[in-house]
């Protein structure tokens, strides 16, 4: 059982092909990311961390987990344990729903690191004014 996973193949065929289809959860995550990216830029420009930027990591993690639970609930609603095809469809659909959690956690990490920049600028400005 020595399988090698080609990351670029995985990203290109599975993630790109499945995550960016028209799906309410996927577009919701993209919209939240863009919303918080805009507010982070405003924080950076004004050299002060905004409330929206401060909550971005928590909200993105929660949104990713919510997307996963929505996907799991949607997949389980049509599950018929006596039908092998139903099980295969569920398992193939589950591959995608866990990507929502990964995207939420990854974007949370990005915003945590990005939030350090306006915070440092704000501290520098307060030290210079004192």
Secondary structure, DSSP 8 states (H G I E B T S, - for coil): ------HHHIIIIIIHHHHTSS-HHHHHHHHHHHHHHHHHHHHHHHTS--HHHHHHHHHHHHHHHHHHHHHHHHHHHT--TT-HHHHHHHHHHHHHHHHHHHHHHHHHHHHHHHHHHHHHHHHHHHHHH-
